[in-house]
């Protein structure tokens, strides 16, 4: 056991600082007692020992902080030697959720449902979710370094409450992104509580989301029509081009059908980052035995692990039928296969039947040719992205009078999101509905005023009294 080689300086009845002789120099240490003063625990303060007030003052300051960490651990029933540095707990938490994601995906590969849910959140652990969290933890690790104590049990609510202000000073991130960081702070503390490292859960203030201000740019009707015409004309151009590559026409045809499928369902277009989120035929449902009772639906996974069932507008049925017939003729249709897949192989890139992850290049080409692309430096939320097709569908359904709550459920979103992002309210457009109940049985009597210019009341002015 170490031994002080200097007279101890007491911080309190249970802790004292002093010098310990190392190989070549003396170092300040703190000696702390836990369990009624019967067991001593020594911890280096990592500064050289020097005689004099300045060195002692610095050691005292570090010793007090170290004792607070020690006391926090002991009060939780932990050994003082237990590693509870917040950075280490963050890494431990990440390894834990990565392991749960792998377990869930192993279950799915065997055709079973995932069972490891996100504690304190929604949905199940997945590689996609883990990757999203990994990109967030870097901000948290940087913030931990700014705190006066690295021991998770000693970190206070006020210190965590300062996180969003610190983020604003050092990074230019959206309110939504910063809120996700704060969610992970709470998740790390939840994990630490389960392990016995802390006994509370923080709930730092979150930034206002500014949904309306940061909403993606909506697609206008005339822009949608130009896109539809472009996708058809491109298909015709390629068909007439005798030098077109094998599969080029097939790809252009699938882009046209993809454009229509998204436009008439309002689902989130998959970006290809998560293979299981790509559109498959077994998500496509036909219900009803005759034309009058037939319904068509499409099941999708939501952003937070929830599933939603989108309705397919009858005007969009023909594009699903066309896509199915196309792949059957190419030999690339499978009942559980990908709806959009390659019909020709490309050496070193993809094989026949491999999924088309996304149509981003085709989308970009279309925007450039239609002069709808955005100049460099345009904020992301002002650019037209494939997601705009979903917004277009929701906006058109709202204009048709569809119930907002039902539409939100069918599109896997919330009423608030629909109202703030997609509902382009116009008093002029909604004039008749807003004035229901005020119709006149007969034409209103002519306006009459007295010699002073005041209105002369009539039967329409039952509650009016001119003074």
C-alpha positions in Angstrom: 0.0 0.0 0.0 1.4 3.5 -0.8 2.6 5.7 2.0 2.8 9.4 2.3 6.4 10.7 2.6 5.1 14.2 3.6 2.8 15.4 6.3 -0.8 14.9 5.1 -3.0 17.9 4.4 -6.6 17.0 5.3 -9.5 17.9 3.0 -12.1 16.5 5.5 -12.4 13.7 8.0 -12.2 11.1 5.2 -9.7 12.5 2.7 -6.1 13.9 2.8 -3.5 14.8 0.2 0.2 14.1 0.5 3.4 13.1 -1.4 4.1 9.6 -2.6 7.7 8.8 -3.7 7.8 7.4 -7.2 10.9 6.1 -9.0 12.4 9.5 -9.8 10.1 12.1 -8.3 7.4 12.8 -5.7 3.8 13.0 -6.9 0.7 14.4 -5.1 -1.8 11.7 -4.1 -5.1 11.7 -2.3 -5.9 9.1 0.4 -9.6 8.5 0.9 -11.4 6.3 3.4 -14.7 4.4 2.6 -16.6 2.1 4.9 -16.3 4.1 8.2 -12.6 4.9 7.8 -11.5 1.2 7.7 -10.4 1.0 4.1 -8.0 3.4 2.5 -8.0 4.2 -1.3 -5.1 6.1 -2.9 -5.4 7.9 -6.1 -2.7 9.9 -8.0 -3.5 13.6 -8.7 -1.0 13.4 -11.6 1.0 16.5 -10.7 4.5 16.7 -9.2 4.9 17.4 -5.5 6.5 20.6 -4.6 6.9 22.3 -1.2 5.1 25.6 -1.1 1.6 27.0 -1.0 1.0 27.2 -4.8 1.6 23.4 -5.3 -0.5 22.5 -2.3 -3.3 24.8 -3.5 -3.4 23.1 -6.9 -3.3 19.6 -5.3 -6.1 20.6 -2.9 -8.3 21.6 -5.8 -7.7 18.4 -7.7 -8.1 16.4 -4.5 -11.5 17.8 -3.8 -12.7 16.9 -7.3 -11.3 13.4 -7.0 -13.0 13.0 -3.6 -16.3 14.0 -5.0 -15.9 11.3 -7.7 -14.9 8.8 -5.0 -17.9 9.7 -2.8 -20.3 9.4 -5.8 -19.1 5.8 -6.5 -19.1 4.7 -2.9 -22.7 6.1 -2.4 -23.8 3.8 -5.2 -22.2 0.8 -3.7 -19.4 0.7 -6.3 -15.8 0.0 -5.7 -13.6 3.2 -6.0 -11.6 1.4 -8.6 -14.6 0.8 -10.9 -14.1 2.6 -14.2 -16.9 5.2 -14.4 -15.3 7.8 -16.7 -18.1 9.1 -18.9 -16.0 8.5 -22.1 -15.5 4.8 -21.1 -19.2 4.4 -20.3 -20.1 6.0 -23.7 -17.9 3.4 -25.4 -19.4 0.6 -23.3 -22.9 1.8 -24.2 -22.1 1.8 -27.9 -20.7 -1.7 -27.8 -23.9 -2.8 -26.0 -26.3 -1.5 -28.6 -24.1 -2.8 -31.4 -24.3 -6.2 -30.0 -28.1 -6.0 -29.6 -28.4 -4.8 -33.2 -26.5 -7.9 -34.4 -28.7 -10.1 -32.4 -31.8 -8.6 -34.0 -30.5 -9.0 -37.5 -29.5 -12.6 -36.8 -33.1 -13.2 -35.8 -34.4 -11.5 -39.0 -32.1 -13.6 -41.2 -33.8 -16.6 -39.7 -37.2 -15.2 -40.6 -38.0 -14.2 -37.0 -39.1 -10.9 -35.5 -36.5 -8.8 -33.7 -36.9 -8.8 -29.9 -34.3 -6.3 -28.6 -36.1 -3.1 -28.2 -34.7 0.4 -27.5 -35.2 1.1 -23.8 -36.7 4.5 -23.3 -37.2 4.9 -27.1 -39.2 3.4 -29.9 -38.5 0.5 -32.2 -35.7 -2.1 -32.2 -32.0 -1.9 -32.3 -30.6 -2.1 -35.9 -27.3 -1.5 -37.7 -28.9 1.6 -39.3 -29.8 3.0 -36.0 -26.3 2.1 -34.6 -24.6 3.9 -37.5 -26.8 7.0 -36.9 -25.8 7.0 -33.2 -22.1 6.5 -33.9 -22.1 9.7 -35.9 -23.6 11.5 -32.9 -21.3 10.2 -30.2 -18.3 12.1 -31.5 -20.0 15.4 -30.4 -20.6 14.0 -27.0 -17.1 12.8 -26.5 -15.8 16.3 -27.4 -18.2 17.8 -24.9 -17.2 15.4 -22.1 -13.7 16.8 -22.3 -15.0 20.3 -21.3 -16.5 19.1 -18.1 -14.8 19.7 -14.7 -15.1 16.0 -13.8 -14.9 13.0 -16.1 -16.6 10.7 -13.6 -20.2 10.1 -14.8 -21.5 10.0 -11.2 -20.1 13.5 -10.5 -21.5 15.1 -13.6 -24.4 17.4 -12.7 -27.7 18.3 -14.4 -26.5 21.9 -14.8 -23.4 20.7 -16.7 -25.5 18.6 -19.1 -28.0 21.5 -19.4 -25.2 23.5 -21.0 -24.7 21.0 -23.8 -27.0 22.7 -26.4 -25.4 26.1 -25.9 -22.0 24.5 -26.3 -23.2 22.8 -29.6 -24.4 26.2 -30.9 -21.0 27.7 -30.2 -19.0 25.0 -31.9 -21.1 23.5 -34.6 -23.8 24.5 -37.2 -26.3 21.7 -36.8 -30.0 21.7 -37.1 -32.3 21.7 -34.0 -33.3 18.1 -34.9 -29.7 16.9 -35.0 -28.9 18.6 -31.7 -32.0 17.0 -30.2 -30.8 13.6 -31.3 -27.5 14.3 -29.5 -29.5 15.1 -26.3 -31.5 11.9 -26.7 -28.2 9.9 -26.7 -27.1 11.7 -23.5 -30.2 10.4 -21.8 -29.7 6.9 -23.4 -26.1 6.8 -22.0 -27.3 7.7 -18.6 -30.1 5.1 -18.8 -27.5 2.5 -19.6 -25.3 3.7 -16.8 -28.2 3.6 -14.3 -28.9 0.0 -15.3 -25.3 -0.8 -14.6 -25.4 1.0 -11.2 -23.1 3.8 -12.2 -25.7 6.6 -11.6 -29.1 6.7 -9.9 -30.8 9.4 -12.0 -31.7 10.2 -15.6 -31.0 13.7 -17.1 -33.5 15.5 -19.3 -31.6 18.5 -20.8 -33.6 21.2 -22.5 -34.1 20.6 -26.2 -33.9 23.3 -28.9 -37.1 24.4 -30.6 -37.4 22.3 -33.8 -38.4 25.1 -36.2 -40.1 22.6 -38.3 -41.7 25.1 -40.6 -38.6 27.1 -41.1 -36.4 24.0 -41.8 -38.9 22.0 -43.8 -37.8 20.6 -47.1 -38.8 22.6 -50.2 -42.2 21.5 -51.5 -42.7 20.4 -55.0 -45.0 22.6 -57.1 -47.7 21.1 -59.4 -46.1 22.5 -62.5 -42.7 21.1 -61.5 -44.2 17.7 -60.9 -45.8 17.8 -64.4 -42.4 18.8 -65.9 -40.8 15.9 -64.2 -43.4 13.5 -65.4 -43.0 14.7 -69.0 -39.2 14.6 -68.7 -39.1 11.0 -67.5 -41.3 9.9 -70.4 -39.3 11.9 -73.0 -36.0 10.5 -71.7 -37.4 7.0 -72.1 -38.3 7.8 -75.8 -34.9 9.4 -76.5 -33.1 6.3 -75.3 -35.4 4.0 -77.2 -34.4 5.9 -80.4 -30.7 5.9 -79.6 -29.1 2.9 -81.4 -25.9 3.4 -79.3 -27.7 3.1 -76.0 -26.1 0.6 -73.6 -27.9 -2.7 -72.8 -30.2 -2.1 -69.9 -30.1 1.7 -70.3 -33.7 1.8 -71.6 -34.8 -0.6 -68.8 -33.3 1.6 -66.2 -35.0 4.7 -67.6 -38.3 2.9 -67.7 -37.9 1.9 -64.0 -37.1 5.5 -63.1 -40.3 6.6 -64.7 -42.3 3.9 -62.8 -40.5 4.7 -59.6 -41.4 8.4 -60.0 -45.1 7.4 -60.3 -45.0 4.8 -57.5 -43.7 7.2 -55.0 -46.0 10.0 -56.2 -49.2 7.9 -55.8 -48.3 6.3 -52.4 -46.5 9.0 -50.4 -44.0 6.6 -48.9 -40.5 7.6 -48.0 -38.2 6.9 -51.0 -35.5 4.5 -49.7 -32.0 5.9 -50.1 -30.2 2.5 -50.3 -28.3 3.0 -47.0 -30.3 0.1 -45.4 -30.9 -2.8 -47.7 -33.9 -4.1 -45.8 -35.7 -0.8 -46.4 -35.6 -1.2 -50.2 -39.1 -1.8 -51.7 -40.1 -5.4 -52.1 -43.0 -7.1 -53.7 -44.1 -8.8 -50.5 -45.0 -5.4 -49.1 -47.5 -4.8 -51.9 -51.0 -5.9 -51.0 -54.1 -6.4 -53.2 -57.4 -6.7 -51.3 -60.9 -7.4 -52.7 -62.3 -9.7 -55.4 -63.8 -7.2 -57.8 -63.2 -3.8 -59.2 -65.6 -2.1 -56.8 -64.2 -3.6 -53.6 -60.5 -3.7 -54.6 -58.0 -1.9 -52.5 -54.2 -1.7 -52.8 -51.8 -1.0 -49.9 -48.1 -0.9 -49.3 -46.4 -1.7 -46.0 -43.4 0.3 -45.0 -41.0 0.6 -42.0 -41.2 4.0 -40.4 -38.2 6.1 -39.3 -38.3 4.9 -35.7 -38.9 1.2 -36.2 -42.7 1.5 -36.6 -44.5 0.1 -39.6 -47.2 2.0 -41.5 -49.5 0.9 -44.3 -49.8 3.4 -47.1 -52.8 3.5 -49.4 -52.1 3.4 -53.2 -54.2 5.8 -55.0 -56.2 4.1 -57.8 -54.5 6.3 -60.4 -51.3 4.7 -59.3 -52.3 1.1 -59.7 -51.4 0.9 -63.4 -47.7 1.7 -62.6 -47.5 -1.1 -60.1 -49.1 -3.5 -62.7 -46.7 -2.2 -65.3 -43.7 -2.7 -63.1 -44.8 -6.3 -62.2 -45.3 -7.2 -65.9 -42.0 -5.7 -66.8 -40.0 -7.8 -64.4 -41.9 -10.9 -65.2 -41.0 -10.5 -68.9 -37.3 -9.9 -67.9 -37.3 -12.9 -65.5 -36.4 -10.7 -62.6 -39.7 -10.9 -60.7 -39.8 -12.8 -57.4 -42.8 -12.6 -54.9 -40.4 -11.6 -52.2 -37.8 -9.9 -54.5 -37.0 -6.3 -55.1 -39.4 -4.1 -56.9 -36.7 -2.1 -58.6 -33.7 -4.2 -59.7 -31.1 -4.5 -62.5 -32.2 -6.4 -65.6 -28.6 -6.5 -67.0 -25.4 -7.2 -65.2 -22.4 -4.8 -65.0 -19.1 -6.4 -64.4 -17.7 -5.5 -61.0 -20.8 -3.5 -60.0 -24.0 -5.6 -60.0 -25.7 -8.7 -61.3 -29.1 -9.3 -62.8 -31.7 -9.1 -60.0 -29.5 -7.0 -57.7 -31.5 -4.1 -56.2 -31.3 -0.5 -57.6 -30.5 1.2 -54.3 -31.7 4.6 -55.5 -32.2 6.9 -58.5 -30.2 9.9 -57.2 -28.1 10.2 -60.4 -31.1 10.1 -62.6 -32.9 12.6 -60.3 -30.0 15.0 -60.5 -29.8 14.7 -64.3 -33.5 15.5 -64.5 -33.2 18.6 -62.2 -30.3 19.9 -64.3 -32.0 19.5 -67.6 -35.2 21.1 -66.3 -33.2 23.9 -64.6 -34.6 23.0 -61.2 -31.2 22.2 -59.7 -29.9 24.5 -56.9 -26.7 26.5 -57.1 -23.8 25.5 -54.9 -24.2 26.7 -51.3 -28.0 26.3 -51.3 -29.3 25.2 -47.9 -30.1 21.5 -47.9 -33.8 22.1 -47.0 -34.2 24.3 -50.1 -33.1 21.7 -52.6 -35.5 19.4 -54.5 -34.8 15.9 -53.4 -36.7 12.6 -54.1 -38.4 13.0 -50.7 -40.3 15.9 -52.3 -42.5 13.4 -54.1 -43.8 12.2 -50.8 -44.5 15.8 -49.8 -46.3 16.4 -53.1 -48.5 13.4 -52.5 -49.4 14.5 -48.9 -50.1 18.1 -50.0 -52.3 16.9 -52.9 -54.3 14.6 -50.5 -54.8 17.5 -48.1 -56.1 19.7 -50.9 -58.6 16.9 -51.7 -60.0 17.1 -48.2 -58.4 14.0 -46.7 -58.6 13.9 -42.9 -55.2 15.0 -41.5 -55.0 12.5 -38.7 -55.8 9.5 -41.0 -53.4 10.7 -43.6 -50.6 11.1 -41.1 -51.1 7.5 -39.9 -51.2 6.2 -43.5 -48.0 8.0 -44.3 -46.1 7.1 -41.1 -45.8 10.6 -39.7 -47.6 12.8 -37.2 -50.4 15.4 -37.4 -48.0 18.1 -36.3 -45.5 17.2 -39.0 -48.2 17.3 -41.7 -49.6 20.6 -40.5 -46.3 22.3 -40.2 -44.5 20.9 -43.2 -47.0 19.9 -45.9 -50.2 21.8 -45.3 -49.9 24.9 -47.5 -52.9 26.6 -46.0 -54.7 29.3 -48.1 -57.7 31.2 -46.8 -58.7 31.9 -50.4 -58.6 28.2 -51.3 -60.4 27.2 -48.2 -62.9 30.1 -48.3 -66.2 28.1 -48.8 -65.3 25.5 -46.1 -64.3 28.2 -43.6 -67.7 30.0 -44.2 -70.0 27.0 -43.8 -73.0 27.9 -41.8 -73.1 31.6 -42.9 -75.1 31.1 -46.1 -78.0 33.6 -46.6 -81.5 32.3 -47.3 -82.2 35.4 -49.5 -80.0 38.1 -50.9 -78.8 40.5 -48.3 -80.9 43.8 -48.3 -79.1 46.8 -49.7 -76.7 48.7 -47.6 -78.4 51.8 -46.0 -76.8 54.5 -43.9 -78.1 57.6 -42.2 -77.2 61.2 -42.9 -74.2 60.9 -40.5 -72.8 57.9 -42.4 -73.8 55.2 -39.8 -75.2 51.9 -40.9 -79.0 51.6 -40.5 -79.5 48.1 -38.9 -81.7 45.5 -40.5 -82.6 41.9 -39.9 -79.0 40.8 -40.5 -77.8 43.0 -37.6 -79.6 41.4 -34.7 -76.7 41.9 -32.4 -75.6 45.3 -33.7 -76.5 48.5 -31.9 -75.3 51.8 -33.3 -74.6 54.2 -30.4 
